[in-house]
Amino acid sequence: MLQTIRRRLGHPIQATLALLESRWSPHLLDGLKERLLQDSRIGKVLWRWSGGRPPEPRESTRAKESQQPAANRRGGDPRPSTEARHVMQLYVVRHGIAVDSGAGDPDEWRPLTEKGRRRFQKTARAFGNLGRKLDLILTSPLVRAVQTAEILAGETDHGEVAVLAELDPKFDVEAVRKAVATRAGNAEALAIVGHEPQLSALLAALSGVPQVEIDLDKGAIVRLDVSSLTDGGIANPRWWIKPKGSRKKGLPLRKHDAEPGVEASSARSERKSKKGRRGKQKPGESLSPAESGRDGGGESTAS
């Protein structure tokens, strides 16, 4: 008797669908059937009631859509991959103070002076205290730059150190950009050690700031966040470390002369400010901004 009832009434799901045929449109009903049949348990029950084979489960439309990039589902371009949004930390380093060119040595053989070594050692140590790992250090083949790169490597966690011929000051900025981009690959943090006026020309090309406005001292380190070195994109200047080890925001820019009255007033204000800071400073405290904390995503850049 049970089998007779089953043949007359059918499966409860099928009976329900039959009742809905008079109220729902065929399109909605077909969609409901398709979704129900995606459940393997429902398919097995229908098979047992009907005595046939369960239908092969098909990939649902939602599953297919979930495999597509979000922008594609909206009809736009796919989202760029992580590699397409790759941003590199570029550290531009000018070599330290070198012996005078009138000392008799050829220009490419001029080494750092003792003062140049000591001063850049302090700068490199302040940079190393920021905790940044350099994937690659590229240096000009000239002796004073190679020595500067060696000091930088000694104070930082770093990968390879190599000479890049295009960092010789005889090459123009476009040659430098192409050579550094080729050599850098997918490096996340790269330092280049070179000379003026080549480096200020590179900073100007990457940041959009006129080269005449940039004043890069010997032994200074400038950080820029760069998405591309060759396609004309504008880099983001983050900060720079002065030769004495303190950090400042943005780029090292040339100071413009102020009017005599304004300059005198500014000097007096600066003297009062320094006097006030000395009065508040406790013994043994340091005001060096380079020691104000490690560099991070939400860093507080000292000025």
FENHUZI-V116909 format. One record per residue. N is the residue number from 1. RES is the residue in three letters. SS is DSSP state (h for helix, s for strand, l for the rest). PSI is psi as a letter, one per 20 degrees, with the letter a starting at -180 (999 if undefined). Layout:
BEGIN
((N;RES;SS;PSI) (N;RES;SS;PSI))
END
This chain:
BEGIN
((1;MET;l;h) (2;LEU;h;h) (3;GLN;h;h) (4;THR;h;g) (5;ILE;h;g) (6;ARG;h;g) (7;ARG;h;h) (8;ARG;h;g) (9;LEU;h;h) (10;GLY;l;a) (11;HIS;l;q) (12;PRO;h;h) (13;ILE;h;g) (14;GLN;h;g) (15;ALA;h;g) (16;THR;h;g) (17;LEU;h;h) (18;ALA;h;h) (19;LEU;h;h) (20;LEU;h;i) (21;GLU;l;h) (22;SER;l;i) (23;ARG;l;h) (24;TRP;l;q) (25;SER;l;q) (26;PRO;h;h) (27;HIS;h;g) (28;LEU;h;h) (29;LEU;h;g) (30;ASP;h;h) (31;GLY;h;h) (32;LEU;h;g) (33;LYS;h;g) (34;GLU;h;g) (35;ARG;h;h) (36;LEU;h;h) (37;LEU;h;i) (38;GLN;l;h) (39;ASP;l;o) (40;SER;h;h) (41;ARG;h;g) (42;ILE;h;g) (43;GLY;h;g) (44;LYS;h;g) (45;VAL;h;g) (46;LEU;h;h) (47;TRP;h;g) (48;ARG;h;h) (49;TRP;h;h) (50;SER;h;i) (51;GLY;l;j) (52;GLY;l;a) (53;ARG;l;q) (54;PRO;l;q) (55;PRO;l;q) (56;GLU;l;p) (57;PRO;l;p) (58;ARG;l;q) (59;GLU;l;p) (60;SER;l;q) (61;THR;h;h) (62;ARG;h;h) (63;ALA;h;g) (64;LYS;h;g) (65;GLU;h;h) (66;SER;h;h) (67;GLN;l;i) (68;GLN;l;q) (69;PRO;l;q) (70;ALA;h;h) (71;ALA;h;h) (72;ASN;h;h) (73;ARG;h;h) (74;ARG;l;i) (75;GLY;l;j) (76;GLY;l;a) (77;ASP;l;q) (78;PRO;l;q) (79;ARG;l;q) (80;PRO;l;q) (81;SER;l;r) (82;THR;l;h) (83;GLU;l;h) (84;ALA;l;h) (85;ARG;l;j) (86;HIS;l;p) (87;VAL;l;p) (88;MET;s;p) (89;GLN;s;o) (90;LEU;s;p) (91;TYR;s;o) (92;VAL;s;p) (93;VAL;s;p) (94;ARG;s;q) (95;HIS;l;q) (96;GLY;l;a) (97;ILE;l;p) (98;ALA;s;r) (99;VAL;l;q) (100;ASP;l;q) (101;SER;h;i) (102;GLY;h;j) (103;ALA;h;i) (104;GLY;l;i) (105;ASP;l;q) (106;PRO;l;q) (107;ASP;h;g) (108;GLU;h;i) (109;TRP;h;j) (110;ARG;l;p) (111;PRO;l;r) (112;LEU;s;q) (113;THR;l;r) (114;GLU;h;g) (115;LYS;h;g) (116;GLY;h;h) (117;ARG;h;g) (118;ARG;h;g) (119;ARG;h;g) (120;PHE;h;h) (121;GLN;h;g) (122;LYS;h;g) (123;THR;h;g) (124;ALA;h;h) (125;ARG;h;g) (126;ALA;h;h) (127;PHE;h;g) (128;GLY;h;h) (129;ASN;l;i) (130;LEU;l;i) (131;GLY;l;j) (132;ARG;l;p) (133;LYS;s;p) (134;LEU;s;o) (135;ASP;s;h) (136;LEU;s;p) (137;ILE;s;o) (138;LEU;s;p) (139;THR;s;q) (140;SER;l;q) (141;PRO;l;i) (142;LEU;l;q) (143;VAL;h;g) (144;ARG;h;h) (145;ALA;h;g) (146;VAL;h;g) (147;GLN;h;h) (148;THR;h;g) (149;ALA;h;h) (150;GLU;h;g) (151;ILE;h;g) (152;LEU;h;g) (153;ALA;h;h) (154;GLY;h;i) (155;GLU;l;j) (156;THR;l;r) (157;ASP;s;o) (158;HIS;s;r) (159;GLY;s;c) (160;GLU;s;q) (161;VAL;s;p) (162;ALA;s;q) (163;VAL;s;p) (164;LEU;l;o) (165;ALA;h;h) (166;GLU;h;i) (167;LEU;h;i) (168;ASP;l;p) (169;PRO;l;i) (170;LYS;l;i) (171;PHE;l;q) (172;ASP;l;r) (173;VAL;h;h) (174;GLU;h;h) (175;ALA;h;h) (176;VAL;h;g) (177;ARG;h;g) (178;LYS;h;g) (179;ALA;h;g) (180;VAL;h;g) (181;ALA;h;g) (182;THR;h;g) (183;ARG;h;h) (184;ALA;h;h) (185;GLY;l;c) (186;ASN;l;k) (187;ALA;l;q) (188;GLU;l;h) (189;ALA;s;p) (190;LEU;s;p) (191;ALA;s;p) (192;ILE;s;p) (193;VAL;s;p) (194;GLY;s;b) (195;HIS;l;r) (196;GLU;l;q) (197;PRO;l;j) (198;GLN;h;g) (199;LEU;h;g) (200;SER;h;h) (201;ALA;h;h) (202;LEU;h;g) (203;LEU;h;h) (204;ALA;h;g) (205;ALA;h;h) (206;LEU;h;h) (207;SER;h;i) (208;GLY;l;j) (209;VAL;l;p) (210;PRO;l;q) (211;GLN;h;h) (212;VAL;h;i) (213;GLU;h;i) (214;ILE;s;p) (215;ASP;l;n) (216;LEU;l;o) (217;ASP;l;q) (218;LYS;l;p) (219;GLY;l;j) (220;ALA;l;q) (221;ILE;s;p) (222;VAL;s;p) (223;ARG;s;p) (224;LEU;s;q) (225;ASP;s;o) (226;VAL;s;p) (227;SER;l;h) (228;SER;l;q) (229;LEU;l;i) (230;THR;l;i) (231;ASP;l;j) (232;GLY;l;j) (233;GLY;l;q) (234;ILE;l;p) (235;ALA;l;r) (236;ASN;s;o) (237;PRO;s;p) (238;ARG;s;g) (239;TRP;s;r) (240;TRP;s;q) (241;ILE;s;p) (242;LYS;l;q) (243;PRO;l;h) (244;LYS;l;j) (245;GLY;l;i) (246;SER;l;q) (247;ARG;s;q) (248;LYS;s;q) (249;LYS;s;q) (250;GLY;l;b) (251;LEU;l;q) (252;PRO;l;o) (253;LEU;s;q) (254;ARG;l;p) (255;LYS;l;p) (256;HIS;l;q) (257;ASP;l;p) (258;ALA;l;r) (259;GLU;l;q) (260;PRO;h;g) (261;GLY;h;g) (262;VAL;h;g) (263;GLU;h;g) (264;ALA;h;g) (265;SER;h;g) (266;SER;h;h) (267;ALA;h;g) (268;ARG;h;g) (269;SER;h;h) (270;GLU;h;g) (271;ARG;h;g) (272;LYS;h;g) (273;SER;h;g) (274;LYS;h;g) (275;LYS;h;g) (276;GLY;h;g) (277;ARG;h;h) (278;ARG;h;h) (279;GLY;h;h) (280;LYS;h;i) (281;GLN;l;p) (282;LYS;l;q) (283;PRO;l;p) (284;GLY;l;i) (285;GLU;l;q) (286;SER;l;q) (287;LEU;l;j) (288;SER;l;o) (289;PRO;h;h) (290;ALA;h;i) (291;GLU;h;j) (292;SER;l;i) (293;GLY;l;r) (294;ARG;l;q) (295;ASP;l;p) (296;GLY;l;a) (297;GLY;l;g) (298;GLY;l;l) (299;GLU;l;q) (300;SER;l;o) (301;THR;l;p) (302;ALA;l;q) (303;SER;l;999))
END
